């Protein structure tokens, strides 16, 4: 069982960095399996390849966990909650410049997209394109999940305001976030099943996946409660599960095996019913939660050591760029080889796409993303910085004021929660992805 922490510091979880890379690579595999036609065959292995949307579930659950955890921690230890202005600023700087660059390249250079009208540029740049029909463009099929995650950023701080009050009551908070997720997603699936909404269009919107974000928030509440000694005894099972990653992954594989059957919808181009989508969404909810528990809960072990290794964390650092660029790389492989869709060798195409995607991701991170993140960390200054200059910073045990606590870490975009190895300015890097 993990050691209980009673200080005000929100410690980092470096083993989670690698989960971003895992999710990105799973999505790359799914896209390649679809484009080469391998994932559309009737074999069980092919079914596992095409079900790459489990990578999206990992990202959304991880995003909910990392971004909600500072709000829960602030309530548990009695410090100020993250400021909304800085929260939104950091998220915008982290996501938009790299995404805008990909949009500019894809809409300007890719021949298949042709001249794009001004309205299309506006929709893609503002991440509102998924709310219009016929939005799919070459190299940008992955962007729907980024638009959905951005929508979740607008919801998460207000869910924290309702669920996490100044008085720390973790059971109440967990019930609120889970019930909210179940009600929103459940109602959405009912509306798709009964007719007002369409599974062809509204499946990509936030309400479909709110339960995944809410699951991440619930795990964040549990994690903070366990580390501050305020969790009910029954919640210790999460640390016990985290101490047995092999058992967690055995259950993940079992869920993936079930998802490869027709119960989770057709593998080909035929549309799934709302019931099939709901069943698959539930399977991926538990699979993603188990992946997060195996890496984020429980004591240090060899598995977490591998996830925290420099190579794994570097892959996590550039995983957002891999998610953004790999569809364009895949598109260009088919175009340059004059290869028809649903053809080609899966393994070779996957390795080429992964290598090209990582190369562009590294360039994007070191030339564009990291400099902007370092610049953005200077403004707006955390409220504690301004209070300290005026001599108003409240003192904490050990002589630390709020500014010192924040500098030690925790608030995404302010402290160290989710930073990559060796870069204290890199706040939160949840990769966004999805197979088309």
C-alpha positions as CSV (number, residue, x, y, z in Angstrom):
1,X,0.0,0.0,0.0
2,X,1.3,3.5,-0.8
3,X,2.5,5.8,2.0
4,X,0.0,8.4,3.2
5,X,1.2,11.9,2.6
6,X,0.1,14.7,4.9
7,X,2.0,17.7,3.5
8,X,0.5,20.3,1.3
9,X,2.6,19.2,-1.7
10,X,0.8,17.6,-4.6
11,X,3.4,15.1,-5.8
12,X,3.9,14.2,-9.4
13,X,3.2,10.8,-10.8
14,X,5.9,10.3,-13.5
15,X,4.6,6.8,-14.4
16,X,1.5,8.4,-16.0
17,X,3.6,10.1,-18.7
18,X,4.0,6.8,-20.5
19,X,0.2,6.3,-20.7
20,X,0.0,9.2,-23.1
21,X,2.5,7.5,-25.4
22,X,0.6,4.2,-25.0
23,X,-2.7,5.8,-26.0
24,X,-1.1,7.6,-29.0
25,X,0.5,4.4,-30.3
26,X,-2.7,2.5,-30.0
27,X,-4.5,5.1,-32.1
28,X,-1.8,5.1,-34.7
29,X,-2.2,1.3,-34.9
30,X,-5.9,1.6,-35.3
31,X,-5.6,4.2,-38.1
32,X,-3.1,2.1,-39.9
33,X,-5.1,-1.1,-39.5
34,X,-8.1,0.7,-41.0
35,X,-6.3,2.3,-43.9
36,X,-4.5,-1.0,-44.9
37,X,-7.7,-3.0,-44.5
38,X,-6.2,-5.4,-42.0
39,X,-8.6,-4.2,-39.2
40,X,-11.6,-4.9,-41.4
41,X,-11.0,-8.7,-41.7
42,X,-12.9,-11.2,-39.7
43,X,-10.0,-12.4,-37.6
44,X,-9.9,-11.9,-33.8
45,X,-6.4,-10.2,-34.0
46,X,-7.6,-7.8,-36.6
47,X,-10.6,-6.9,-34.4
48,X,-8.2,-5.9,-31.6
49,X,-6.2,-3.6,-33.9
50,X,-9.3,-1.8,-35.2
51,X,-10.6,-1.2,-31.7
52,X,-8.1,1.5,-31.1
53,X,-10.6,3.9,-29.6
54,X,-9.6,2.4,-26.3
55,X,-6.6,4.8,-26.7
56,X,-9.1,7.7,-26.6
57,X,-10.6,6.3,-23.4
58,X,-7.2,6.3,-21.9
59,X,-6.6,9.9,-22.8
60,X,-10.0,11.1,-21.6
61,X,-9.8,9.3,-18.3
62,X,-6.2,10.4,-17.8
63,X,-7.2,14.0,-18.6
64,X,-10.0,14.0,-16.1
65,X,-7.7,12.6,-13.5
66,X,-4.8,15.0,-14.0
67,X,-6.8,18.2,-14.4
68,X,-9.3,17.5,-11.5
69,X,-6.7,16.3,-9.0
70,X,-5.4,19.8,-8.1
71,X,-8.9,20.9,-7.3
72,X,-9.5,17.9,-5.1
73,X,-6.1,18.3,-3.4
74,X,-6.7,22.0,-2.7
75,X,-9.9,21.1,-0.9
76,X,-8.3,18.2,1.0
77,X,-5.4,20.3,2.4
78,X,-7.1,23.7,2.7
79,X,-5.1,25.6,0.0
80,X,-6.4,27.8,-2.8
81,X,-7.9,26.1,-5.7
82,X,-6.4,26.6,-9.2
83,X,-7.3,30.0,-10.7
84,X,-9.6,29.6,-13.7
85,X,-7.9,32.3,-15.8
86,X,-4.6,30.6,-15.6
87,X,-6.2,27.1,-16.0
88,X,-7.7,28.2,-19.4
89,X,-4.6,30.1,-20.5
90,X,-2.3,27.2,-19.9
91,X,-4.6,24.7,-21.6
92,X,-5.0,27.1,-24.7
93,X,-1.2,27.5,-25.0
94,X,-0.6,23.8,-24.6
95,X,-3.1,22.7,-27.3
96,X,-3.8,25.4,-29.8
97,X,-0.5,26.5,-31.4
98,X,0.6,22.9,-32.3
99,X,-2.9,22.1,-33.5
100,X,-3.2,25.3,-35.6
101,X,0.1,24.4,-37.3
102,X,-1.3,21.0,-38.3
103,X,-4.5,22.6,-39.6
104,X,-2.6,25.1,-41.7
105,X,-0.4,22.4,-43.2
106,X,-3.3,20.0,-43.9
107,X,-5.7,22.6,-45.4
108,X,-3.0,24.4,-47.4
109,X,-0.8,21.6,-48.7
110,X,-2.7,18.3,-48.8
111,X,-4.1,17.9,-52.4
112,X,-7.1,15.9,-51.3
113,X,-8.4,18.8,-49.3
114,X,-8.5,21.2,-52.1
115,X,-9.0,25.0,-51.5
116,X,-10.9,25.3,-48.2
117,X,-13.4,28.0,-47.8
118,X,-13.0,30.6,-45.1
119,X,-15.8,29.1,-43.0
120,X,-14.0,25.8,-42.9
121,X,-10.8,27.5,-41.7
122,X,-12.7,29.2,-38.9
123,X,-14.4,25.9,-37.8
124,X,-11.2,24.0,-37.7
125,X,-9.3,26.8,-36.0
126,X,-11.9,27.2,-33.3
127,X,-12.4,23.4,-32.9
128,X,-16.1,23.7,-33.7
129,X,-15.9,21.7,-36.9
130,X,-17.4,18.5,-35.4
131,X,-20.7,20.4,-34.9
132,X,-21.1,20.6,-38.6
133,X,-21.8,17.8,-41.1
134,X,-19.2,16.7,-43.6
135,X,-16.2,18.0,-41.6
136,X,-13.8,15.1,-42.4
137,X,-10.6,16.3,-44.1
138,X,-7.4,14.4,-45.0
139,X,-4.9,14.6,-42.1
140,X,-7.4,15.9,-39.7
141,X,-9.6,12.9,-38.9
142,X,-8.2,12.7,-35.4
143,X,-9.2,16.3,-34.5
144,X,-12.7,15.3,-33.3
145,X,-11.4,14.1,-30.0
146,X,-9.4,17.2,-29.5
147,X,-12.6,19.3,-30.0
148,X,-14.4,17.0,-27.5
149,X,-11.6,17.4,-24.9
150,X,-11.6,21.1,-25.3
151,X,-15.3,21.1,-24.5
152,X,-14.5,19.1,-21.4
153,X,-12.2,21.8,-20.2
154,X,-15.1,24.2,-20.1
155,X,-17.1,21.8,-18.0
156,X,-14.4,20.5,-15.6
157,X,-13.8,23.6,-13.4
158,X,-17.5,24.1,-12.8
159,X,-17.9,20.4,-11.9
160,X,-15.1,21.0,-9.4
161,X,-16.9,24.0,-8.0
162,X,-20.0,21.9,-7.4
163,X,-18.4,18.6,-6.4
164,X,-15.4,19.8,-4.3
165,X,-16.2,22.3,-1.7
166,X,-14.0,24.0,0.9
167,X,-15.0,21.2,3.4
168,X,-13.3,18.1,2.1
169,X,-15.9,15.3,1.8
170,X,-14.4,12.8,-0.7
171,X,-17.4,10.3,-0.7
172,X,-19.8,13.1,-1.5
173,X,-17.5,14.5,-4.2
174,X,-17.1,11.1,-5.9
175,X,-20.8,10.5,-5.9
176,X,-21.5,13.8,-7.6
177,X,-18.9,13.4,-10.4
178,X,-19.9,9.8,-11.1
179,X,-23.7,10.5,-11.0
180,X,-23.2,13.6,-13.3
181,X,-21.2,11.5,-15.8
182,X,-23.7,8.6,-15.8
183,X,-26.7,11.0,-16.2
184,X,-25.1,13.1,-19.0
185,X,-23.8,10.1,-21.0
186,X,-26.8,7.9,-20.3
187,X,-29.3,10.5,-21.4
188,X,-27.3,11.2,-24.5
189,X,-27.3,7.5,-25.5
190,X,-31.1,7.3,-24.8
191,X,-31.6,10.3,-27.1
192,X,-29.5,8.7,-29.8
193,X,-31.5,5.5,-29.5
194,X,-34.9,7.1,-29.5
195,X,-34.3,9.4,-32.5
196,X,-33.7,13.0,-31.6
197,X,-30.0,12.6,-31.9
198,X,-28.0,10.7,-34.6
199,X,-25.3,8.1,-34.0
200,X,-23.7,9.2,-37.2
201,X,-23.1,12.8,-36.0
202,X,-23.7,13.2,-32.3
203,X,-21.5,10.3,-31.2
204,X,-18.4,12.5,-31.3
205,X,-19.8,15.2,-29.0
206,X,-18.7,15.5,-25.3
207,X,-21.9,14.0,-23.7
208,X,-21.1,10.7,-25.2
209,X,-17.7,10.6,-23.3
210,X,-18.5,12.6,-20.2
211,X,-18.5,9.3,-18.3
212,X,-14.9,8.8,-19.2
213,X,-13.9,12.2,-17.9
214,X,-16.0,11.7,-14.8
215,X,-14.3,8.4,-14.1
216,X,-10.9,10.2,-14.2
217,X,-12.2,12.8,-11.8
218,X,-13.5,10.1,-9.5
219,X,-10.1,8.4,-9.5
220,X,-8.5,11.8,-8.8
221,X,-10.7,12.2,-5.7
222,X,-9.8,8.7,-4.5
223,X,-6.1,9.3,-5.1
224,X,-6.1,12.5,-3.1
225,X,-8.1,10.9,-0.3
226,X,-5.8,7.9,-0.1
227,X,-2.7,10.1,0.0
228,X,-4.1,12.5,2.7
229,X,-5.4,9.7,4.9
230,X,-9.1,10.8,4.4
231,X,-10.3,7.9,2.3
232,X,-12.8,5.2,3.5
233,X,-11.1,1.9,4.2
234,X,-12.7,0.2,1.2
235,X,-11.0,2.6,-1.2
236,X,-7.7,1.0,-0.3
237,X,-8.5,-1.7,-2.9
238,X,-7.4,0.8,-5.5
239,X,-3.9,0.8,-4.0
240,X,-4.0,-3.0,-3.8
241,X,-4.9,-3.2,-7.5
242,X,-2.1,-0.7,-8.3
243,X,0.3,-3.1,-6.5
244,X,-0.7,-5.9,-9.0
245,X,-0.4,-4.4,-12.5
246,X,-0.4,-7.9,-14.0
247,X,-3.9,-8.5,-12.7
248,X,-5.1,-5.1,-14.0
249,X,-3.8,-5.8,-17.4
250,X,-5.3,-9.3,-17.5
251,X,-8.6,-7.6,-16.9
252,X,-7.9,-5.1,-19.6
253,X,-7.1,-7.8,-22.1
254,X,-10.3,-9.6,-21.2
255,X,-12.3,-6.4,-21.8
256,X,-10.6,-5.9,-25.2
257,X,-11.4,-9.5,-26.1
258,X,-15.1,-8.8,-25.4
259,X,-14.9,-5.6,-27.4
260,X,-13.6,-7.4,-30.4
261,X,-16.9,-9.3,-30.7
262,X,-20.1,-8.0,-32.5
263,X,-21.5,-7.1,-29.1
264,X,-19.4,-3.9,-29.3
265,X,-20.6,-3.1,-32.9
266,X,-19.4,-4.0,-36.4
267,X,-15.8,-3.9,-37.3
268,X,-16.3,-2.6,-40.8
269,X,-17.9,0.5,-42.2
270,X,-21.4,-0.3,-41.1
271,X,-22.8,2.0,-38.4
272,X,-23.1,0.8,-34.9
273,X,-26.4,1.1,-33.0
274,X,-26.6,3.2,-29.9
275,X,-26.8,0.1,-27.7
276,X,-23.5,-1.3,-29.3
277,X,-21.9,2.1,-28.8
278,X,-23.0,2.3,-25.2
279,X,-21.7,-1.2,-24.5
280,X,-18.3,-0.5,-26.0
281,X,-18.1,2.8,-24.2
282,X,-18.7,1.0,-20.9
283,X,-16.0,-1.6,-21.7
284,X,-13.5,1.1,-22.5
285,X,-14.4,3.0,-19.3
286,X,-13.3,0.1,-17.2
287,X,-10.3,-0.7,-19.4
288,X,-9.0,2.8,-19.2
289,X,-9.6,3.0,-15.5
290,X,-7.7,-0.2,-14.9
291,X,-4.8,1.1,-17.0
292,X,-4.7,4.3,-14.9
293,X,-5.0,2.4,-11.6
294,X,-2.1,0.1,-12.5
295,X,0.2,3.1,-13.1
296,X,-1.1,5.7,-10.7
297,X,-2.1,3.8,-7.5
298,X,-0.2,1.5,-5.2
299,X,3.4,1.4,-4.2
300,X,6.4,1.8,-6.5
301,X,7.3,-1.3,-8.4
302,X,9.2,-2.5,-11.4
303,X,6.2,-1.8,-13.7
304,X,6.0,1.8,-12.6
305,X,9.8,2.1,-12.9
306,X,9.6,1.1,-16.5
307,X,6.8,3.6,-17.1
308,X,8.9,6.3,-15.4
309,X,12.1,5.6,-17.4
310,X,13.5,8.4,-19.6
311,X,12.6,6.8,-22.9
312,X,9.0,6.2,-21.8
313,X,8.6,9.7,-20.5
314,X,10.1,11.2,-23.6
315,X,7.5,9.3,-25.7
316,X,4.9,10.8,-23.4
317,X,6.3,14.2,-23.8
318,X,6.0,14.2,-27.6
319,X,2.8,12.0,-27.7
320,X,0.6,15.0,-28.4
321,X,2.6,15.8,-31.5
322,X,2.4,12.1,-32.6
323,X,-1.3,12.2,-32.2
324,X,-1.5,15.4,-34.3
325,X,0.9,14.5,-37.1
326,X,0.5,10.8,-37.7
327,X,-2.7,11.0,-39.9
328,X,-0.9,13.4,-42.3
329,X,2.1,11.0,-42.4
330,X,-0.2,8.1,-43.2
331,X,-2.0,10.2,-45.8
332,X,1.3,11.0,-47.5
333,X,2.5,7.4,-47.5
334,X,-0.5,6.3,-49.4
335,X,-0.3,9.3,-51.8
336,X,3.4,9.0,-52.6
337,X,3.1,5.3,-53.2
338,X,0.0,5.8,-55.2
339,X,-1.6,3.1,-53.0
340,X,-5.3,2.6,-53.0
341,X,-7.2,2.6,-49.7
342,X,-7.5,-0.7,-47.8
343,X,-4.2,-2.0,-49.2
344,X,-0.6,-2.4,-48.1
345,X,1.4,-4.2,-45.4
346,X,0.2,-3.3,-41.9
347,X,3.5,-3.8,-40.1
348,X,5.6,-1.8,-42.6
349,X,3.0,1.0,-42.8
350,X,2.7,1.2,-39.0
351,X,6.5,1.5,-38.6
352,X,6.7,4.2,-41.3
353,X,3.8,6.1,-39.8
354,X,5.2,5.9,-36.3
355,X,8.7,7.0,-37.3
356,X,7.4,9.9,-39.4
357,X,4.9,10.9,-36.7
358,X,7.6,10.9,-34.0
359,X,10.0,12.9,-36.1
360,X,7.4,15.6,-36.7
361,X,6.3,15.4,-33.1
362,X,9.8,16.0,-31.8
363,X,10.3,19.0,-34.1
364,X,7.0,20.4,-33.0
365,X,7.7,20.0,-29.3
366,X,11.2,21.4,-29.3
367,X,10.7,24.2,-31.8
368,X,7.1,25.3,-31.0
369,X,5.5,23.7,-28.0
370,X,8.2,23.9,-25.3
371,X,9.2,27.5,-26.0
372,X,5.6,28.6,-25.9
373,X,5.0,26.7,-22.6
374,X,8.0,28.3,-21.0
375,X,6.9,31.7,-22.2
376,X,3.3,31.1,-21.0
377,X,4.4,30.2,-17.5
378,X,5.3,33.9,-16.9
379,X,1.8,35.1,-17.4
380,X,-0.7,35.4,-15.9
381,X,1.2,35.0,-12.6
382,X,-0.5,32.8,-10.0
383,X,-2.5,34.8,-7.5
384,X,-0.1,33.7,-4.7
385,X,2.8,35.4,-6.5
386,X,0.9,38.7,-6.5
387,X,-0.1,38.4,-2.9
388,X,3.4,37.6,-1.8
389,X,4.7,40.7,-3.4
390,X,2.2,42.7,-1.4
391,X,3.1,40.7,1.8
392,X,-0.3,39.0,1.9
393,X,0.7,35.4,1.3
394,X,-0.8,33.2,4.1
395,X,1.7,31.1,5.9
396,X,1.6,27.3,6.0
397,X,3.3,24.8,8.3
398,X,7.0,25.0,8.0
399,X,7.0,28.6,7.0
400,X,5.8,28.0,3.4
401,X,3.4,30.4,1.9
402,X,1.0,29.6,-0.9
403,X,3.6,30.6,-3.5
404,X,6.0,28.2,-2.2
405,X,3.5,25.4,-2.1
406,X,2.5,26.1,-5.7
407,X,6.1,26.2,-6.8
408,X,6.6,22.7,-5.3
409,X,4.0,21.4,-7.6
410,X,0.5,20.3,-8.4
411,X,-1.7,22.6,-10.3
412,X,-1.7,21.8,-14.0
413,X,0.1,24.5,-15.8
414,X,1.3,26.0,-12.5
415,X,3.1,23.4,-10.6
416,X,4.5,20.0,-11.6
417,X,1.5,17.8,-12.1
418,X,2.0,16.1,-15.4
419,X,5.3,17.7,-16.4
420,X,7.7,15.8,-18.5
421,X,11.1,14.7,-17.2
422,X,13.5,17.6,-17.0
423,X,11.1,20.4,-17.9
424,X,9.5,22.2,-15.0
425,X,7.7,24.5,-17.3
426,X,5.7,21.9,-19.1
427,X,2.5,21.7,-17.2
428,X,0.0,19.2,-18.6
429,X,0.3,17.2,-21.8
430,X,-2.7,15.0,-22.3
431,X,-2.4,13.8,-25.9
432,X,-5.6,14.0,-27.8
433,X,-6.4,11.4,-30.3
434,X,-8.7,9.1,-31.9
435,X,-9.2,6.7,-34.7
436,X,-11.6,8.0,-37.3
